[in-house]
Amino acid sequence: MKSTAVKNDYGFNIYKKMQNARGQTLHNVERFTELIKSIEKHGFCGESNILVDGNMQLIDGSHRLACALYFDAERIPIR
């Protein structure tokens, strides 16, 4: 991912791996960059949890998880 607005590729690389595992091959760099900008401006939404199953496998929230990793968040809310 190449962009002057992006400080690292770590979160996006994780996002691509998660999307590939889910069978989704389209990885929208622009969408991910917009999410990064939104979080920089507004912060993380505390009500948007990442959904996992009983084995802690991701069900929903790959964008939120990738952004949390991008920003090196200490905690990530899950349910």
HUSUL-V512899 format. One record per helix or strand of 2 or more residues. SS is the DSSP state (alpha for helix, beta for strand). FROM is the first residue (numbers start at 0). LEN is the number of residues. Records with the same first field share a line. If there is no record, write none. Layout:
SS=FROM-LEN  FROM-LEN
This chain:
alpha=9-12  28-14  61-9
beta=49-3  57-3
